[in-house]
Amino acid sequence: MRVRGQTSLVPPQALILIGIGSVQFGAALAAKLFDRAGPAGVVLMRLAFAALVLLALTRPTLRGRSRRELLTAAGFGLVLGAMNWSFYEAIQLLPLGPAVTIEFAGPLAVAILGSRRLLDLLWVALAGGGVVLLAFGHPSGSAHSLNPRGILLALLAGTFWASYILLSQRVGSKFAGLQGLAIALSVAAVALLPAGLIQGGRALLDPAVLGGGLLVALLSSLIPYSLELIALRRIRAATFGLLMSLEPAVAALAGMLLLGQQLRLRTVTALVMVVVASAGTSLQGDRSAAEPLPEEPRPLG
């Protein structure tokens, strides 16, 4: 999927930042729909709308595919659906900024475990300290403590995010363009259908709710993915990773502006620790101008 025209005149760093903002403001919009359709209902709409768009654009074919290839794409779809569902369940219980910060432990773990640099131990300690400070910085039951179930769901979403990163490399090597992703999204939408219908119920027939779900799919999936694909042709992977490190901060801003979620000093401190750890990991990876770019820039769903 390619966006043509004046985007080529925009610096790639700006395209990525716009994409990050689109994702997180899309998540904030999704949270506003939870009272009507529930997290599973909103995820179902997001997955279904994104799948329909990509199926129309890529027209993937299953004919001639091996069983192993199809199982890989199906497994990718199940991980994609579980990741989005667990994250939306988390942000129903947690402020958006803390939820994204905790979830970020997943991709950080993948980046750090794939490295053999001693300095990465510092980033592990810094990121881990930030997550612990955020999750357990206040006594349980206090006015500012985070919901324990929400913390576990955010960590689960991070685990699925890590699995997504690893599986996306396999799917990207077996399917041309976005065909594998279109198949995976379709599988994810079908898998989420029962839970989505149970939580969403008749609200999924409401034109206003469906319009909101379509907007979430555009903001959180299709728009940022398109912008990032354009940007990734013009920058190195380390630069991309450095900019993506800002995601928890943008999530906190979106939560504050759209959901009225206030930021406290402890939350800001933890958020900065995770952002610095992510940025440090990216900068340490900037060893070569020829460094390969990621096939899948972010979880699309």
C-alpha positions in Angstrom: 0.0 0.0 0.0 1.5 3.3 -1.1 0.5 6.9 -0.4 1.6 9.1 -3.3 1.8 12.8 -3.9 3.1 15.4 -1.5 4.2 12.9 1.2 7.5 12.7 -0.7 8.1 16.3 0.2 7.7 15.7 3.9 10.8 14.6 5.9 10.6 10.9 6.8 11.0 11.7 10.5 7.9 13.8 10.4 5.9 11.0 8.7 6.9 8.6 11.5 5.9 11.1 14.2 2.6 11.7 12.5 2.1 7.9 12.4 2.9 7.6 16.1 0.4 10.4 16.9 -2.2 8.7 14.7 -1.8 5.4 16.5 -2.0 6.7 20.0 -4.9 9.2 19.4 -6.6 6.2 17.6 -6.2 4.2 20.8 -7.6 7.1 22.9 -10.6 7.2 20.5 -11.0 3.4 20.9 -11.2 3.8 24.6 -14.1 6.2 24.2 -16.0 3.4 22.4 -15.5 0.8 25.2 -18.7 1.8 27.0 -20.7 1.1 23.9 -19.0 -2.0 22.3 -16.5 -3.2 24.9 -12.8 -3.7 24.1 -13.4 -7.0 22.2 -16.1 -5.3 20.1 -13.8 -2.4 19.2 -10.9 -4.7 18.4 -13.2 -6.7 16.1 -14.2 -3.6 14.2 -10.6 -2.5 13.9 -9.4 -5.9 12.7 -12.3 -6.4 10.3 -12.1 -2.9 8.7 -8.3 -3.2 8.3 -8.7 -6.7 6.8 -11.3 -5.6 4.3 -9.1 -2.7 3.1 -6.0 -4.8 2.7 -7.8 -7.7 1.1 -9.2 -5.3 -1.5 -5.8 -3.8 -2.1 -3.6 -6.9 -2.1 -6.0 -9.6 -3.4 -4.0 -12.5 -1.8 -4.4 -16.0 -3.1 -4.2 -19.2 -1.0 -3.7 -21.4 -4.1 -0.3 -22.8 -4.4 0.7 -22.0 -0.8 2.2 -24.8 1.3 0.5 -25.9 4.5 3.4 -24.5 6.5 3.1 -21.1 4.9 -0.6 -20.9 5.7 -0.1 -22.1 9.2 2.5 -19.4 9.7 0.2 -16.7 8.5 -2.7 -18.1 10.6 -0.5 -18.1 13.7 0.6 -14.6 13.0 -3.1 -13.6 12.8 -3.9 -15.2 16.2 -1.0 -13.4 17.8 -2.1 -10.2 16.2 -5.6 -10.5 17.5 -4.5 -11.5 21.0 -2.1 -8.6 21.1 -4.7 -6.0 20.2 -7.4 -7.5 22.5 -5.2 -7.8 25.5 -4.0 -4.2 25.0 -7.5 -2.8 24.6 -8.6 -4.7 27.8 -5.5 -3.1 29.5 -6.4 0.5 28.5 -9.9 0.0 29.8 -8.3 -0.5 33.2 -5.2 1.7 33.0 -4.4 5.2 31.7 -3.1 5.1 28.1 0.5 6.3 28.9 1.3 3.8 31.6 -0.3 1.0 29.6 1.8 1.7 26.5 4.9 2.1 28.7 4.4 -1.3 30.3 3.6 -2.9 26.9 6.8 -1.5 25.5 8.7 -4.1 27.6 7.9 -6.6 24.9 9.7 -5.1 21.9 12.5 -3.8 24.1 13.1 -7.4 25.3 13.3 -8.5 21.6 15.8 -5.8 20.8 18.0 -6.4 23.8 17.9 -10.2 23.7 19.0 -10.1 20.1 22.2 -8.2 21.1 25.4 -9.3 22.8 26.6 -5.8 23.9 27.4 -5.4 27.6 25.9 -1.9 27.6 22.5 -3.3 26.9 22.4 -4.5 30.5 22.1 -0.9 31.4 19.1 -0.5 29.2 17.6 -3.6 30.6 18.0 -2.2 34.1 16.6 1.2 33.2 13.6 -0.1 31.3 12.9 -2.7 34.0 13.2 -0.1 36.7 10.8 2.1 34.9 8.2 -0.6 34.5 8.5 -1.7 38.2 8.3 1.9 39.3 5.2 2.4 37.2 3.5 -0.9 38.2 4.5 -1.1 41.9 5.4 2.5 42.8 2.3 3.0 44.9 1.0 0.7 47.6 -1.9 -1.6 46.5 -5.2 0.0 47.1 -3.9 3.6 47.3 -5.5 6.4 45.4 -2.7 6.4 42.7 -2.0 2.6 42.4 -2.6 1.0 39.0 -5.1 -1.8 38.5 -3.2 -5.1 38.9 -5.3 -6.9 36.3 -4.6 -4.0 33.9 -0.8 -4.3 34.5 -0.9 -8.0 33.7 -2.9 -7.4 30.6 -0.4 -4.8 29.4 2.5 -7.2 30.1 0.6 -9.8 28.1 0.1 -7.4 25.2 3.8 -6.7 25.3 4.5 -10.5 25.2 2.3 -10.8 22.1 4.0 -7.7 20.6 7.4 -9.5 21.0 5.9 -12.6 19.3 4.5 -10.4 16.6 7.9 -9.0 15.8 9.4 -12.4 15.5 6.6 -13.9 13.4 6.4 -10.9 11.1 9.9 -11.7 9.8 8.8 -15.2 8.8 5.5 -13.9 7.2 7.4 -11.2 5.4 9.8 -13.7 3.9 7.1 -16.0 2.6 4.5 -13.6 1.3 4.9 -10.7 -1.2 4.1 -7.2 0.0 1.2 -7.1 2.4 -0.5 -10.3 1.3 0.5 -12.3 4.4 -0.7 -9.4 6.6 -4.0 -9.3 4.9 -4.5 -13.1 5.5 -3.4 -12.7 9.1 -5.8 -9.9 9.7 -8.6 -12.0 8.3 -7.8 -14.8 10.6 -7.5 -12.4 13.6 -11.0 -10.9 12.8 -12.6 -14.4 12.6 -10.9 -15.5 15.8 -12.2 -12.4 17.6 -15.7 -12.7 16.2 -17.3 -14.6 19.2 -15.8 -12.3 21.9 -16.5 -9.2 19.8 -20.1 -10.1 19.2 -20.6 -11.0 22.9 -19.1 -7.7 24.2 -20.3 -5.5 21.3 -23.8 -6.9 20.9 -26.3 -4.7 19.1 -24.0 -1.7 19.4 -22.1 -3.2 16.4 -25.1 -2.4 14.3 -25.2 1.2 15.4 -23.9 3.4 12.5 -22.2 5.8 14.9 -20.3 2.9 16.6 -19.4 1.4 13.2 -18.1 4.8 12.1 -16.0 5.1 15.2 -14.6 1.6 14.6 -13.7 2.6 11.0 -12.0 5.7 12.3 -10.0 3.7 14.8 -8.9 1.3 12.1 -7.8 4.2 9.9 -6.0 6.1 12.7 -4.4 3.1 14.5 -3.6 0.9 11.5 -3.9 2.0 7.9 -2.8 5.6 8.1 0.3 5.1 10.3 1.3 1.9 8.4 1.2 3.7 5.1 3.2 6.7 6.3 5.8 4.4 7.9 6.3 2.3 4.8 7.1 5.5 2.9 9.4 6.8 5.6 11.3 3.5 6.0 12.5 3.7 2.4 14.4 6.9 3.3 15.8 6.3 6.8 17.8 3.7 8.7 16.2 1.2 11.1 18.1 2.8 14.1 16.6 6.2 13.3 13.2 4.6 13.1 13.7 2.8 16.4 14.8 6.1 18.0 11.6 7.9 16.9 9.4 4.9 18.0 10.9 5.3 21.4 8.7 8.4 21.8 5.5 6.3 21.6 4.9 6.0 25.4 5.2 9.8 25.7 2.8 10.4 22.8 0.4 7.9 24.4 0.5 9.8 27.7 -0.2 13.0 25.8 -3.1 11.5 23.9 -4.6 10.1 27.1 -4.3 13.6 28.7 -5.8 15.5 25.8 -8.6 13.1 24.8 -9.4 11.2 28.0 -8.5 13.7 30.7 -5.9 11.4 32.2 -3.5 13.3 34.4 0.3 12.7 34.6 1.9 12.4 38.0 5.6 12.8 38.7 6.2 9.1 39.3 4.5 8.2 36.0 6.5 10.7 34.1 9.8 9.4 35.7 8.9 5.8 34.8 7.9 6.9 31.3 11.2 8.7 30.7 13.2 5.7 32.0 11.6 3.4 29.4 11.9 6.0 26.6 15.6 6.5 27.3 16.2 2.8 27.5 14.5 2.3 24.1 16.4 5.2 22.6 19.6 3.9 23.9 19.0 0.5 22.4 18.3 2.0 19.1 21.4 4.3 19.1 23.6 1.3 20.1 22.2 -0.5 17.1 23.2 2.3 14.7 26.5 0.7 13.6 26.1 0.9 9.8 24.5 3.1 7.2 23.5 -0.1 5.5 21.6 -1.5 8.4 18.5 -3.4 7.2 15.1 -1.9 7.8 12.3 -3.7 9.6 9.7 -5.5 7.3 6.8 -4.7 9.7 7.2 -1.3 11.4 4.4 -1.8 14.0 1.5 -4.0 15.0 -1.2 -3.5 12.4 -4.6 -4.6 13.4 
